[in-house]
Amino acid sequence: MKRSTAILAAVALVLATLGSAHARQDDIDISRLTGSLDQLANDPGMGSYAQAEQARARDAINRLAQASSRERPHALYLAERRVDLAKTAAQLQDAQLKLTQLDREHDQILLDNSRRDAELARRELERQRLQYQLAQEEAARLQAQGQEYSQAADQARAEAERAKKLAAAQSKVARAAKRQAELAAQAAKAMRSQMEADKAAEAGPDTSKQHP
C-alpha cells in the first residue's frame, strides 16, 4: 500500500514537473514572438508598415497563449508564421516604397538632365543665332562698303572721263591756237616781205639815176 502511494506521488510529481516545463516553454515562445513583433512595431523605419499583418500576428500570439496543450503545436506554428509574415510584409512594403522613391529620384534626375540639356541647347542656339546675326551684319557692312567703293570707282571713272574730254578739248584749242599763231606768223612774214618789196620798188628809180 505504501509502495503504491509512493508510485502515485512520484507520477504526480513528474506530471507536475512536465506541466511546469510546458508552461515555462509556453511563456518563452510567447515572449519570443511578442518581442519579435514588438521590435517590428517599434522600428522607426518599418513599424508603420504591414499593420494588418501585425494585428493578425498578435491575434495568433493571443490564441497561442490560450491554446490547450494539444492545440499548442499548431497554434505555435501559426503564430510563428504570422510573425514572419508580418516582418516579410513590412520589409516588402519598405522595399517597394524605397524603390518608388528611387524611381522618383531617377525620374527627377532624368528631368533635371533634360532641363539642363535643354538649357544648354537653348544657350547654344542663342549663341549660333547671335553669330548668324553678327555675320549678317558684317555681310551687310561689307556689301554697303562694296557699294560705296563701287560708287567711288564709278565716280572716279566719270571724273577721269571728264578730265580726258577736257584735256582733249584743251589740246584741240591749243592746236587751233597754235595753228592760228602759225598763220598769223606767216601772214606777218608775208606782210613784211611785201612791205620790203614795196620799199625796194619805191627806192629802185632813184638809185638808177644816181648810178648810170
Order of alpha helices (4+ residues) and beta strands (2+ residues): alpha-alpha-alpha
